[in-house]
């Protein structure tokens, strides 16, 4: 299992680097649309939607239409809507629970989560439009938080973060991931070679207090995204969102923490 997991991770990393630095916008959009379709299909399965392929096709068309429309005011409004969705509906469900799989409330939540996924992938396109490095610098915040949380949790984890949703996560792990992000963001922001990264631009516009606040919100959002997808899988009695990525589960399992964080990054960037 470990060997399969490592091989898949290396292949995904190679694909990511090749796509991001291909300097071909149509190729980048095609790959983004492919992964968006996979994530949407997995989401429909978690909500036990009876026609996941049809739903996926509808979302894919919406994604492509918005991409080719460009970054208009309506697209910017979508990022604000995504932030509101997480703050008002999805994050509170971690404490309040999810509706039954049958019924209108579940179908409504399915659509709301679909909007959040759409916003994430549109944010990927917007951040890539700034530069490949800028996109990777935002994604790295979530990756560092996840890696830091894993090792901190293994070493110091005693107090469960959300035992009924994800028993393996601890408060010590979450704090360790947060500290790792603060340290690496601060160090990278002071490096001239990384002047055009999210952390460096945030520091230049908002100062050290602003940088710490933004990184804290980003880390918190990534944790909520991870826990929400775990909650969906637990309700659906599924270990992984799919088996599309050997050793890693599905696409949603790899991007769940990015879903709430990336639209926030676009919003912060526009505000600053």
N, C-alpha and C positions, 0 to 999 in steps of 0.2 A: 504493500500500500504506500509506504513512504517513497519508494522508488518511483512509482507511478505519479505520485503527487509532485515530486521534484521535477520529473520530466515534463509534466503538463505545465507547471509553473514556468519553466525555462522556455517552453514553446510559446506560451502566452506573452511572456516578456519580449521575446524576439519579434512576435507579431506586432505588439504594441509599438516597439521602437521603430520597426520597419514602416508601419502605417503612419505614425506621427511625423517621421522625418522623410517620408516619401516625396514631399513637395508636390503631391498630386491631390488637389482638393476633391475631385470626383471620387478617387480611390478611397480617400479618408471617409467621405460621406457614405459610400457604399458599405464599407466595413462597419461604420457606426450604425447604419440602418440594419445590418445583419444582426449585430449584437443587441440592438434595441428590440428587434423582432423576437429574438430568443428570450430576452428578459420579459417581454410582454406575454409571450406564450407561457412561460413558467408562472407568471403572476396569475393568469387566468386559471391555471391548474391548481394553484394554492387556494383560490376562491371557489374551485370546483365548478367553473363555468362550463356549460355543456358544449359549447362550440368555440374552443380556444383558438383554432386556426382562423376562424372568421373574425373574431375579436382582434387577433394579432394583425390581420390584414388591414383592418380599419385604422388601428393605431399607427401602423407603418405608413399608410397613406398620409395621415395627419402629420407625422414627423417630417416626411419629405416635403409636403406642402409648406410647412413652417420654415424648413431649412432654406428652400428656394425663394421664399418670400423675403428672407433677410432679417436682420435684427431690427425689427420695427418696434413701435411702442407696444403693440399687442404681445410681442414675444417678451419684452421686458416686464410687462404686466404679469405674464405667466410665471416668471421667477418669483415675483412678490406673492402671487397666489400659492405657489409651492411652499414658501416660507409660512404662510398663514395656515395652509393645510396641515403642516407638521405641528405647528404650535397649537392649533385649535382642535384638530381631530385625531391625528395619528399618534402623537406623543402621549396625549392623555389616555389612549387605549391601553398603554402599558400598565396603568393602574386600574382602569375601569373595566378592562377586558374587551373581547371582540364579540360581535353579534353571532348568532347561530349561522351555520353555513347555508341554511335554507331561509329565504325571505328577502324582502326588499332592502333591509338594512345591509345585508351582505353584498348585494348587487351594487348598492350605492357606494359602499366602502371599496369595492373592486374598482369602480370608476375613479374614485378619489385617488387611490394608490396608483392607478394607471396614469393620471395627470402628473403625479410626483415623479414617476419614472420618465415620462416624456420630458418634463422639465430638466431632469438630470442630463439626458442625452442632448438636449438643445444647449444646455450649459457647456457641455463638452465641445460642441461645435463653436460656440462663442469664444470660449477660452482658447481653443485651437486657432481661431481667427486672429487672436493677439499674437501668439507664437507657440510653437510646440513646447518650448521650455516653460512657458507660462502655464500651459495646461498640466504638464508633468509636475510643476512645483505645487499646484493645488492638490493634485492627486496624492502627492508625497505626504502632505499633512495627514491625510486619512491613513495612509499606509504606515507611517511612523507611529501614529496613535495606536494602531492595531498591533504592531510588532512590540511596541513598548508595553502595551497592556498585557500581551501574552507572557513576556518574560517577567514583568513585575508581578503578575498574578501567580506565576509558577513559583517565584521566590518568596513572595510575602503575602499572597492571598489568603485571607482568613474570613473576611466579612463579605457575604454574598451580595452582589449588586441587584440581581433579579432572579432569585432562586426558582420561582415558579415558571420562568420563561427560559432562562439560560443558566443552569446551575454552575457552569464552569467559570462564569465571569464574577469578578470581585471588585470591591471599591478600591482596594490597593492596586489592582491592575489598571483600573480606569485612571487613577491618580498618576501612576507611573507612565502611562501613555501620554497623559496631558503634560507632564513635566518634560518628557522626551521631545514633544512637539515644541514646547516653549524654548528649550535649549537649542534645538537644531534650527528653529526659525530665527532665533536671535543671532546665531552664528552665521547662518547663510545670508541673512540680511546685511551683514557687515562685509561680505565678500564682494569685491568689485566685479568678479566674473559672473556673479549671480544678481546683478543689479536689476535685471528685468524679470524678476520672479515675484510671485504674489507676496511673499513675506517682505521682500525689500521695498516694494512699492507701498505696501501698507505702512511700514515703518516710516518711509519718507513722507507720507501724507498724514498719518495719524499719530506718529511718535511712539515711544515705548509703551505707554498705557494703552493706546489704541491697538497696537500689535498684540499685546497680551490678551486684551479683551476679545479681539477677533479670533485669535487662535483658540481661546477657551470656548467660544461659541461654536467654532468649527468642530472641535473635538467632541463637545457635548452632542452636537447634531449627528456626528458619525456613530456615536454609541447608540443613540436613539434609533437610527436607521437599521443598525445591526440587530438590536433587540426586537424591533417591530417585525422584521422578516422572520426571526426565530419564533416569535409569537404566532405568525401565520402558519409556519411549518408545524408547530406543536398542535395547533387547532386542527390542521388537516391530517395529522398523524403521518407526516412525511419527514424523513431524516434530512433530505436535500431537496432543493427546488426542482432538480432534474439530474440526469446523469450525462449531460452534454460535455462536461469537463471531467475526464477520468481522474479520480483522486481528490477532486475539489467540489464535486456536486454540479451545480448549475451556474449560469451566468449571474442570477440574482444573489447567489451565495458569495460571489466575488465582488459585487458592486453595491450590496445593500447599504454599506456605510457611506458610500459616495452619493446615494440618491438624495438625501437632504442637504449634504454639505456643498455640492457643486453649485446649485442655484444660489445659495448664500454667498459663495465666493464672487459670483457675477454681481450680485446686489451690492456687496461691500465695495467691489472695484468701481462700480458706477457711482456710489455715494462719495467715495474718496476722490 
